Amino acid sequence: KLFFKKPIAWFFYTLIGEKDYYLAEGFLKLTLVNLINQDLTPDLKKINVPALILWGKEDRLTPIKDAYILANQIKDSKLIIFNRAGHDLPFKLTEKITAQILSFSEC
C-alpha cells in the first residue's frame, strides 16, 4: 500500500469540503459506494407528486447536469439553482432553503 494514500485522500476530501466517505468505515462505506453506483434514472418518470429540486451551482460532488436530468424527468418539478453554493447548500443557505421549501409546500 502507498504510504501517502491516506494523507492524500484526507487532503482531497478536505479540499472539496466533503469528508463523509473518507470518515466512513465498513458497512457505511460500502453503502455509500452502492448509493453512488446505483442508477435510478429510469424510475424518475414514476414520481407523480410535485418535487422541489434545490441545487448549488458549484456542487463539485454532484454535477449540475444531474439537476437538469431530475427536473426534466420528474413531472411537476421545480428546479432552483443557487449561485455560489455547493454540495453544502443546506448548511450555507439554510434560511433561503427553508423559505423555498415553505413556499413550495404552500402551492
Buried (B, 14 or more C-beta within 10 A) or exposed (E): EEEEEEEEEEEEBEEEEBEEBBEBEEEEBEEEEEEEEEEEEEEBEEBEEEBBBBBBEBBEBEEBEEBBBBBEBBEEBBBBBBEEBBBBBBEBBEEBBEEBEEEBEEE
